[in-house]
Amino acid sequence: MLIRLVALNARFVHSSPALFYLRNLLAENLPDGELELCQFTINDPYYDTLLRLAQGSPAAIFFSVYVWNAAYVRRLILDLAQIRPDLALVAGGPQAAHLELPAPVKLTVAQGPAEGLGPDFYGDLVQGRLGSLYRAAAAAPFVMPYRPEDCRGELRHRHIYYESSRGCPFACSYCLSATRRGVAYRDLAAVLAELELLLSCRPPVIRFVDRTFNAPPERALAIWRFLARRGGDTRFHFEIAPDLFDEAGLAFLATVPPGLFQFEIGLQSFNPASLAAVNRNPDLAKARSNIRRLAAAGNIHLHLDLILGLPFETAASYRHSLNEILALRPHHLQLGLLKVLPDTPLAQRREEFALRCCQEPPYPVLATRWLAQPDLAELYLLGELIEAYYNPRYFLATLAYIMDRETDPAAFFTALAATAGEHGFAGRARTQELLSTILAHHWRRRPDGELGLELLRFDWLACGHRRLPDHLVPAGVGDELKTAQDRLWRALPDHYPPLFSPQSRSSFFKRSVFAPFSAAALNQLGMGPGDQPGIVAFLAESTGGLKPRQATVFFPSPDR
């Protein structure tokens, strides 16, 4: 009996732990079955995927269904039912019950954790008499689903998803966790032993899927200490609540190697009314303080989330939340839309909050009682613009200036959005050159435009480019990079440790890029004495760390 277990992941490097859990359960209950794991992506050619699943003589195909792959899975099921009407099609996962298939397509839905499926399910599967719905026991024990050979097979070159606990201590009304209260924590000794096995595979990333990893904080600290000792080159991703850190945890986290940990922090809003409406009540003051402390340490990648479209969120309160999150200086922003997921407490209050959302997964919000559709759309596009400029790390110096000088950064980006609209931003690839062109055009409209353009030039060269694009070349000055190089070539001695010796002088000048900057720009960049212009050399070497850029060296202007 050949059974295919299918996941449609968002990217190739992702993996689906559901397949491995199900593989083990089927192997235990159907020892004579032939089990085949099939991991595709939602970007794979559809027809190729369909043919791959239909080939041979599978008796059953199991699908793991979530909001991001539901449309793709639904299409596969409809077409597989035409090719093989006798084929048993089984779906599990949070979106399985909402595929809405027309008759006569037959689909079996397994609802709840796979560990809770009883012997009736496996017996019906073998006998070819599966029904339409099987409800799993709500609370069933679970163990790590991976085998050593998985690291050489389906998990090779992929992120490994691991859960040391299941459930969430909170009940945010927009989340499916709100329907299943309580948390099941795995035995800590078993967790550490399993992590030891996974680390022997040397995966690039282990992503903990615990909904709130640092609750309780002492358990999180024990796992962090273990990973810091044994992690090697693997990176570890955690979803955390920033107000739950204790002093011991924060003190330890300041000592971990740069890049070892990355934290996804769901702040969602800074509007207390919105947070209360969705049953989320963090200590915002403590959250701000802890995030600033983590950011100041500079060794943990911080990914912060806001949600647009929550109840009671107005345009003014959302812009306030944008300013609050920008002030925390995370490494990555996710300014996403509220998803009104079926079966959540929030979905039951759609009429009360006048929530209008798309009718197909992932059900993004279109309008609310507080945000008409045009207003919500404008804020969504503003968030897209901010993400485009903030997340790629193209504009570190320019963004630092904006964050330092603007009392209302959201207003700056709102004005920039108008300039971006003139350049067709919404319909174009968001390349560094397009983003820089838009920002340069915007700076030229401001009284501090010359300084802004200098910072843009610095950012461009710090990203490794060896020539300035046309939109950043100052008018009427010729090739200022070549001129700056020639000036330093004539002025610097043959021996200038530690940068070069007489033997390496020519190589240094060939490998580096040189650009002049004003005293004001250098002062903003924290380079030079603060009151004199100079030349910055952009070296061939990278700075490394969480914000890698070309290393730089300041030289006083040779003619001073």
Buried (B, 14 or more C-beta within 10 A) or exposed (E): BEBBBBBBBEEEEBBBBBBBBBBBBBEEBBEEBEBBBBBBBBEBEBEEBBEBBBEEEBBBBBBBBBBBBBBBBBEBBBBBBEEBEEBBBBBBBBBBBBBEBEEEBBBBBBBBBBBBBEEEBBEBBBEEEBEEEBEBEEBBEBEBBBBEEBBEEBBEEBBBBBBBBBBBBBBBBBBBBBEBEEBEBBEEEEBBEBBEEBBEBEBEBBBBBBBBBBBBBEBBBEBBEBBBEEBEEBBBBBBBBBBBBBEEBBEBBBEBEEBBBBBBBBBBBBBEBBBEBBBBEBEBEEBBBBBBBBBEBEBBBBBBBBBBBBBBBBBEBBBBBBBBBBEBBBBBBBBBBBBBBBEBBBBEBBEEBBBBBEEEBBBBBBBBBBBBEEBBEBBBBBBBBBBBBBBBBBBBBBBBBBBEEBEEBBEBBBEBBEBBEEBEBEEEEBEBBBBBBBBBBBBEEEEEBBBBBBBBBBBBBBBEBEEBBEBBBEEEEEEBBEBBBBBBEEEBEEEBEEBBEEEEBEEBBEBBBBBBBBBBBBBBBEBBEEEEBBBBBBBBEEEEEBEEBBBBBBBEBBEE
